[in-house]
Amino acid sequence: MQPMSSATAKLAAKAAAFLAVGALSLTACGGSSTPAATPEGGVQLINAGKLTVCSDVPYEPFEFQKDGKIVGFDMDIAAEVAKDMNAELSVVDSSFEAIETGTALTGCDISISSISITDTRKAVMDFSTPYLDDDLALVASEGSGIKSLDDAKGKKVGVQQATTGADYATEKGLDAQQFEDTGLLVQALQAGTIDAALGNQSVLGYAIKDDPKFKAVEKFATGEQLGISIKKGNTAMAEKVNGTLKRLTDDGTLEKFETTWFGEVAK
């Protein structure tokens, strides 16, 4: 587990870097960063010829680094959006706080990072049509004695900060320990420094699927849906993104992506 002071420092450094350079891409890219309109659809891109996408890395299996590349369910979708715009995909590692408040969109064309669509978030950004239903789950070790949310009260429960999981824990009276990203949350669960983790069932299910010591002890049908965030009022971008999502749904590609990254874990 990373101490909170270290996590705070990491968050501050990430935020400072984002503000300093605007769009620090994790993918190899070159050329000018002068804003220009993409040739088709009237969509204006922040960087000419590139679809700049903000994402909070790592958040397996949605976005994480493997063999020097950023991969995952969200990244497969983002690559398809970029392809439909005849643009190169450029990924920016941003904090989830910047993504959920919409400030990330000052340096990115869109954000995709397992973002749950909520009324609060819709007040500061627009969303695509939903691309995944993703409820919450409570995950605990076999020896923890936790079999329900009530059992977790008074125990050490972890959540990722600024997420619907964190909000749900507060609503249910849990004094949860907050982690900057899901990687740190899962590490704490595996190390035994927390007794349980509360978060989206897709992410936590993926993290524990090969470890028999852990299981999802309770699931919560919150009606949560994920969407791609777009700057408020950018209807041209919304139309492009929604067009790609419709194509992926109609031709079965989105279902294939789900099978690749989630299998039956989130079903």
Backbone hydrogen bonds in HBPLUS format (Angstrom, degrees):
<---DONOR---> <-ACCEPTOR-->    atom                        ^
c    i                          cat <-CA-CA->   ^        H-A-AA   ^      H-
h    n   atom  resd res      DA  || num        DHA   H-A  angle D-A-AA Bond
n    s   type  num  typ     dist DA aas  dist angle  dist       angle   num
A0006-SER N   A0003-PRO O   3.06 MM   3  5.33 120.5  2.43 103.4 117.3     1
A0007-ALA N   A0003-PRO O   2.95 MM   4  6.29 156.7  2.00 151.5 159.1     2
A0008-THR N   A0004-MET O   2.79 MM   4  5.98 155.3  1.85 150.2 156.4     3
A0009-ALA N   A0005-SER O   3.05 MM   4  6.27 154.7  2.12 140.2 146.8     4
A0010-LYS N   A0006-SER O   2.91 MM   4  6.17 154.1  1.98 147.2 154.5     5
A0011-LEU N   A0007-ALA O   2.91 MM   4  6.17 156.5  1.96 147.5 153.7     6
A0012-ALA N   A0008-THR O   2.89 MM   4  6.14 159.4  1.94 150.4 155.9     7
A0013-ALA N   A0009-ALA O   2.93 MM   4  6.11 156.8  1.98 147.0 153.3     8
A0014-LYS N   A0010-LYS O   2.93 MM   4  6.15 156.9  1.98 147.6 154.1     9
A0015-ALA N   A0011-LEU O   2.92 MM   4  6.13 162.0  1.95 151.0 155.9    10
A0016-ALA N   A0012-ALA O   2.88 MM   4  6.03 159.7  1.92 147.1 153.0    11
A0017-ALA N   A0013-ALA O   2.95 MM   4  6.08 159.3  1.99 146.7 152.3    12
A0018-PHE N   A0014-LYS O   2.98 MM   4  6.18 154.0  2.05 144.6 151.9    13
A0019-LEU N   A0015-ALA O   2.98 MM   4  6.23 162.4  2.01 152.2 156.1    14
A0020-ALA N   A0016-ALA O   2.92 MM   4  6.01 147.7  2.03 144.2 153.5    15
A0021-VAL N   A0017-ALA O   3.13 MM   4  6.22 163.0  2.16 151.3 153.4    16
A0022-GLY N   A0018-PHE O   2.82 MM   4  5.32 135.6  2.02 140.1 149.8    17
A0023-ALA N   A0021-VAL O   2.75 MM   2  5.64 138.0  1.93 108.6  95.4    18
A0026-LEU N   A0091-VAL O   2.86 MM  65  5.78 156.1  1.91 163.6 171.6    19
A0036-ALA N   A0045-LEU O   3.34 MM   9  5.89 157.0  2.40 159.2 165.8    20
A0045-LEU N   A0036-ALA O   3.15 MM   9  5.89 149.1  2.25 145.0 147.8    21
A0038-THR N   A0043-VAL O   3.00 MM   5  5.85 158.3  2.05 159.0 161.3    22
A0050-LYS N   A0047-ASN O   3.00 MM   3  5.46 161.2  2.04 140.0 138.4    23
A0088-GLU N   A0049-GLY O   2.88 MM  39  6.23 170.4  1.89 146.5 146.3    24
A0051-LEU N   A0088-GLU O   2.74 MM  37  5.94 159.8  1.78 151.7 157.7    25
A0090-SER N   A0051-LEU O   3.02 MM  39  5.93 167.0  2.04 149.4 145.3    26
A0109-ASP N   A0052-THR O   2.78 MM  57  5.32 144.1  1.91 137.0 148.3    27
A0053-VAL N   A0090-SER O   2.82 MM  37  6.13 164.4  1.85 162.7 167.9    28
A0092-VAL N   A0053-VAL O   2.76 MM  39  5.90 167.0  1.77 154.8 155.9    29
A0054-CYS N   A0110-ILE O   2.99 MM  56  6.44 162.4  2.02 150.9 153.8    30
A0112-ILE N   A0054-CYS O   3.07 MM  58  6.41 153.0  2.14 168.1 174.3    31
A0055-SER N   A0092-VAL O   2.93 MM  37  6.13 154.2  1.99 176.4 174.4    32
A0094-SER N   A0055-SER O   2.94 MM  39  5.62 159.8  1.98 129.6 136.2    33
A0059-TYR N   A0063-GLU O   2.61 MM   4  5.16 159.2  1.65 166.2 169.5    34
A0062-PHE N   A0059-TYR O   2.79 MM   3  5.65 134.0  2.00 139.1 141.7    35
A0063-GLU N   A0059-TYR O   3.10 MM   4  5.16 157.2  2.15 113.1 120.2    36
A0073-PHE N   A0061-PRO O   2.89 MM  12  6.25 157.9  1.94 144.8 147.8    37
A0074-ASP N   A0062-PHE O   3.04 MM  12  4.92 131.9  2.28 112.3 126.5    38
A0064-PHE N   A0071-VAL O   2.93 MM   7  5.59 147.1  2.04 153.5 161.4    39
A0071-VAL N   A0064-PHE O   2.78 MM   7  5.59 165.4  1.80 169.2 165.2    40
A0066-LYS N   A0069-LYS O   2.72 MM   3  5.31 157.5  1.77 155.9 163.2    41
A0069-LYS N   A0066-LYS O   3.01 MM   3  5.31 159.8  2.05 111.9 118.4    42
A0076-ASP N   A0072-GLY O   2.96 MM   4  6.26 146.2  2.08 150.6 159.5    43
A0077-ILE N   A0073-PHE O   3.27 MM   4  6.63 155.6  2.33 146.6 152.5    44
A0078-ALA N   A0074-ASP O   2.82 MM   4  6.11 163.7  1.84 153.7 158.8    45
A0079-ALA N   A0075-MET O   2.91 MM   4  5.99 154.4  1.98 143.0 149.2    46
A0080-GLU N   A0076-ASP O   3.28 MM   4  6.51 145.1  2.40 136.4 144.6    47
A0080-GLU N   A0077-ILE O   3.03 MM   3  5.17 122.4  2.38  98.8 113.3    48
A0081-VAL N   A0077-ILE O   3.02 MM   4  6.41 151.5  2.10 151.6 160.0    49
A0082-ALA N   A0078-ALA O   2.95 MM   4  6.22 164.1  1.97 152.8 156.7    50
A0083-LYS N   A0079-ALA O   2.94 MM   4  6.11 154.7  2.00 140.4 147.8    51
A0084-ASP N   A0080-GLU O   3.04 MM   4  6.24 156.6  2.10 145.2 150.3    52
A0085-MET N   A0082-ALA O   3.01 MM   3  5.09 139.9  2.17  98.9 111.1    53
A0087-ALA N   A0082-ALA O   2.96 MM   5  5.06 174.1  1.96 147.4 147.3    54
A0086-ASN N   A0083-LYS O   3.02 MM   3  5.01 160.9  2.06 104.9 110.2    55
A0099-ILE N   A0095-SER O   3.21 MM   4  6.53 150.2  2.30 140.7 149.3    56
A0100-GLU N   A0096-PHE O   2.80 MM   4  5.98 170.9  1.81 160.3 160.7    57
A0101-THR N   A0097-GLU O   3.16 MM   4  6.16 142.9  2.30 140.9 149.4    58
A0104-ALA N   A0098-ALA O   2.98 MM   6  4.98 153.0  2.05 129.2 122.4    59
A0102-GLY N   A0099-ILE O   3.21 MM   3  5.24 149.7  2.31 100.0 109.1    60
A0105-LEU N   A0102-GLY O   3.10 MM   3  5.61 149.1  2.20 110.7 118.8    61
A0106-THR N   A0103-THR O   3.13 MM   3  5.74 166.8  2.15 116.9 119.5    62
A0107-GLY N   A0104-ALA O   3.05 MM   3  5.81 159.7  2.09 119.8 125.1    63
A0111-SER N   A0229-SER O   3.03 MM 118  5.12 154.7  2.09 138.8 143.5    64
A0229-SER N   A0111-SER O   2.96 MM 118  5.12 148.2  2.06 153.5 156.0    65
A0227-GLY N   A0115-ILE O   2.98 MM 112  5.88 155.0  2.05 161.3 165.8    66
A0117-ILE N   A0225-GLN O   2.83 MM 108  5.88 160.0  1.87 170.6 172.8    67
A0122-LYS N   A0118-THR O   2.90 MM   4  6.12 151.7  1.98 148.3 157.2    68
A0123-ALA N   A0120-THR O   3.27 MM   3  5.42 146.9  2.39  98.3 107.7    69
A0124-VAL N   A0121-ARG O   3.06 MM   3  5.59 153.9  2.13 112.8 119.8    70
A0125-MET N   A0121-ARG O   3.08 MM   4  6.20 125.7  2.38 147.4 162.7    71
A0126-ASP N   A0230-ILE O   2.84 MM 104  5.03 161.6  1.87 164.9 162.0    72
A0230-ILE N   A0126-ASP O   2.77 MM 104  5.03 160.2  1.81 145.5 147.0    73
A0128-SER N   A0228-ILE O   2.89 MM 100  5.19 142.0  2.03 141.7 153.8    74
A0131-TYR N   A0226-LEU O   2.88 MM  95  5.88 156.1  1.94 153.4 161.4    75
A0226-LEU N   A0132-LEU O   2.78 MM  94  5.26 161.0  1.82 157.5 164.1    76
A0134-ASP N   A0224-GLU O   2.80 MM  90  5.31 162.7  1.83 137.6 143.6    77
A0201-GLN N   A0135-ASP O   2.94 MM  66  6.05 167.2  1.96 149.1 151.3    78
A0136-LEU N   A0220-PHE O   3.31 MM  84  5.19 150.5  2.41 152.6 148.9    79
A0220-PHE N   A0136-LEU O   2.85 MM  84  5.19 167.2  1.87 146.7 146.7    80
A0137-ALA N   A0199-GLY O   2.77 MM  62  5.71 155.2  1.83 163.3 168.2    81
A0199-GLY N   A0137-ALA O   3.14 MM  62  5.71 162.5  2.17 158.0 161.4    82
A0138-LEU N   A0218-GLU O   2.82 MM  80  5.34 162.7  1.85 162.4 166.1    83
A0217-VAL N   A0138-LEU O   2.85 MM  79  5.87 136.6  2.03 157.6 171.0    84
A0139-VAL N   A0197-ALA O   2.82 MM  58  5.22 170.5  1.83 161.6 163.3    85
A0197-ALA N   A0139-VAL O   2.82 MM  58  5.22 154.9  1.88 148.9 157.4    86
A0140-ALA N   A0215-LYS O   3.11 MM  75  5.89 159.8  2.15 161.2 160.0    87
A0215-LYS N   A0140-ALA O   3.05 MM  75  5.89 156.5  2.11 158.0 163.1    88
A0144-SER N   A0141-SER O   3.22 MM   3  5.34 168.0  2.24 109.7 112.9    89
A0142-GLU N   A0213-LYS O   2.75 MM  71  5.61 144.1  1.88 163.1 169.5    90
A0152-ALA N   A0149-LEU O   3.05 MM   3  5.09 132.3  2.28  96.1 109.4    91
A0153-LYS N   A0150-ASP O   3.24 MM   3  5.55 153.4  2.32 105.5 112.8    92
A0155-LYS N   A0152-ALA O   2.91 MM   3  5.19 158.8  1.96 129.3 132.0    93
A0195-ASP N   A0156-LYS O   2.62 MM  39  5.10 143.8  1.74 135.6 148.4    94
A0196-ALA N   A0156-LYS O   3.18 MM  40  6.62 143.9  2.32 152.9 156.0    95
A0177-GLN N   A0157-VAL O   2.78 MM  20  6.14 157.0  1.83 162.2 165.3    96
A0158-GLY N   A0196-ALA O   2.85 MM  38  6.27 160.6  1.89 148.2 153.0    97
A0198-LEU N   A0158-GLY O   2.98 MM  40  6.32 160.2  2.02 172.2 178.4    98
A0159-VAL N   A0177-GLN O   2.93 MM  18  6.26 148.6  2.03 161.2 164.3    99
A0179-PHE N   A0159-VAL O   2.85 MM  20  6.16 147.1  1.96 152.6 163.5   100
A0161-GLN N   A0179-PHE O   2.83 MM  18  5.61 164.8  1.85 148.5 152.6   101
A0166-ALA N   A0163-THR O   3.14 MM   3  5.25 121.7  2.50  96.6 109.8   102
A0167-ASP N   A0163-THR O   3.13 MM   4  6.52 157.0  2.19 146.2 152.5   103
A0168-TYR N   A0164-THR O   2.85 MM   4  6.00 156.9  1.91 145.6 151.8   104
A0169-ALA N   A0165-GLY O   3.01 MM   4  6.18 155.6  2.07 144.4 150.6   105
A0170-THR N   A0166-ALA O   3.16 MM   4  6.42 157.4  2.22 145.7 151.0   106
A0171-GLU N   A0167-ASP O   2.95 MM   4  6.24 160.7  1.99 150.4 156.0   107
A0172-LYS N   A0168-TYR O   3.00 MM   4  6.21 145.0  2.13 146.1 154.8   108
A0174-LEU N   A0169-ALA O   2.85 MM   5  5.13 163.4  1.88 159.4 153.7   109
A0173-GLY N   A0170-THR O   3.08 MM   3  5.18 163.2  2.11 108.5 111.9   110
A0185-LEU N   A0181-ASP O   3.21 MM   4  6.52 153.9  2.28 143.9 151.8   111
A0186-VAL N   A0182-THR O   2.85 MM   4  6.03 165.6  1.87 155.0 156.8   112
A0187-GLN N   A0183-GLY O   3.03 MM   4  6.17 156.1  2.09 141.6 148.8   113
A0188-ALA N   A0184-LEU O   3.03 MM   4  6.19 153.9  2.10 143.6 149.6   114
A0189-LEU N   A0185-LEU O   3.08 MM   4  6.39 151.9  2.16 144.4 152.2   115
A0190-GLN N   A0186-VAL O   2.89 MM   4  6.13 164.9  1.91 156.1 159.5   116
A0191-ALA N   A0187-GLN O   2.90 MM   4  6.02 144.6  2.03 142.7 152.7   117
A0192-GLY N   A0188-ALA O   3.07 MM   4  6.10 118.1  2.47 134.0 147.5   118
A0193-THR N   A0188-ALA O   3.08 MM   5  5.30 137.5  2.27 153.3 156.9   119
A0192-GLY N   A0189-LEU O   3.22 MM   3  5.22 147.0  2.33  97.0 106.6   120
A0204-LEU N   A0200-ASN O   3.10 MM   4  6.30 177.4  2.10 166.8 166.0   121
A0205-GLY N   A0201-GLN O   2.83 MM   4  5.40 146.7  1.94 129.6 140.3   122
A0206-TYR N   A0202-SER O   3.06 MM   4  6.07 153.9  2.13 137.6 144.3   123
A0207-ALA N   A0203-VAL O   3.07 MM   4  6.28 149.9  2.16 141.7 150.1   124
A0208-ILE N   A0204-LEU O   3.13 MM   4  6.36 140.2  2.30 145.2 153.8   125
A0209-LYS N   A0205-GLY O   3.04 MM   4  5.75 119.7  2.42 143.6 156.1   126
A0211-ASP N   A0208-ILE O   2.92 MM   3  5.14 167.9  1.94 119.8 122.1   127
A0214-PHE N   A0211-ASP O   3.26 MM   3  6.17 169.4  2.28 126.5 128.6   128
A0222-THR N   A0220-PHE O   2.91 MM   2  5.74 115.3  2.34 114.7  98.0   129
A0234-ASN N   A0231-LYS O   3.03 MM   3  5.67 161.0  2.07 146.8 145.6   130
A0235-THR N   A0233-GLY O   2.96 MM   2  5.60 129.6  2.22 107.3  92.3   131
A0238-ALA N   A0234-ASN O   3.11 MM   4  6.41 160.0  2.15 148.0 154.2   132
A0239-GLU N   A0235-THR O   2.92 MM   4  6.08 157.3  1.97 148.2 153.2   133
A0240-LYS N   A0236-ALA O   3.21 MM   4  6.44 155.6  2.27 142.4 148.4   134
A0241-VAL N   A0237-MET O   2.93 MM   4  6.17 169.0  1.94 159.1 161.6   135
A0242-ASN N   A0238-ALA O   2.87 MM   4  5.95 168.3  1.89 152.3 156.2   136
A0243-GLY N   A0239-GLU O   2.93 MM   4  5.95 144.0  2.06 137.1 147.1   137
A0244-THR N   A0240-LYS O   3.09 MM   4  6.43 152.7  2.17 147.1 153.2   138
A0245-LEU N   A0241-VAL O   3.02 MM   4  6.36 163.1  2.05 153.1 157.7   139
A0246-LYS N   A0242-ASN O   2.93 MM   4  6.10 153.4  2.00 145.2 152.0   140
A0247-ARG N   A0243-GLY O   3.05 MM   4  6.27 157.1  2.11 143.4 149.6   141
A0248-LEU N   A0244-THR O   2.92 MM   4  6.19 163.8  1.94 156.7 160.7   142
A0249-THR N   A0245-LEU O   2.97 MM   4  6.12 146.5  2.09 140.5 149.6   143
A0250-ASP N   A0246-LYS O   2.84 MM   4  5.97 168.6  1.86 154.4 157.7   144
A0251-ASP N   A0247-ARG O   2.99 MM   4  6.06 161.7  2.02 153.9 157.7   145
A0254-LEU N   A0248-LEU O   2.96 MM   6  5.05 173.1  1.96 124.0 123.5   146
A0252-GLY N   A0249-THR O   3.36 MM   3  5.35 157.5  2.42 100.3 106.8   147
A0256-LYS N   A0252-GLY O   3.16 MM   4  6.44 149.5  2.26 143.7 152.2   148
A0257-PHE N   A0253-THR O   2.94 MM   4  6.29 153.4  2.02 151.2 158.4   149
A0258-GLU N   A0254-LEU O   3.02 MM   4  6.34 155.6  2.08 147.6 153.8   150
A0259-THR N   A0255-GLU O   3.01 MM   4  6.29 158.4  2.06 147.6 152.9   151
A0260-THR N   A0256-LYS O   2.95 MM   4  6.16 158.0  2.00 149.9 156.0   152
A0261-TRP N   A0257-PHE O   3.07 MM   4  6.29 161.9  2.11 154.3 157.3   153
A0262-PHE N   A0258-GLU O   2.77 MM   4  5.52 157.7  1.82 151.0 157.7   154
A0263-GLY N   A0259-THR O   3.12 MM   4  4.44 134.6  2.34 105.2 117.3   155
A0265-VAL N   A0262-PHE O   2.96 MM   3  5.55 150.6  2.05 144.4 143.1   156
A0267-LYS N   A0264-GLU O   3.25 MM   3  5.25 159.4  2.29 103.9 109.9   157
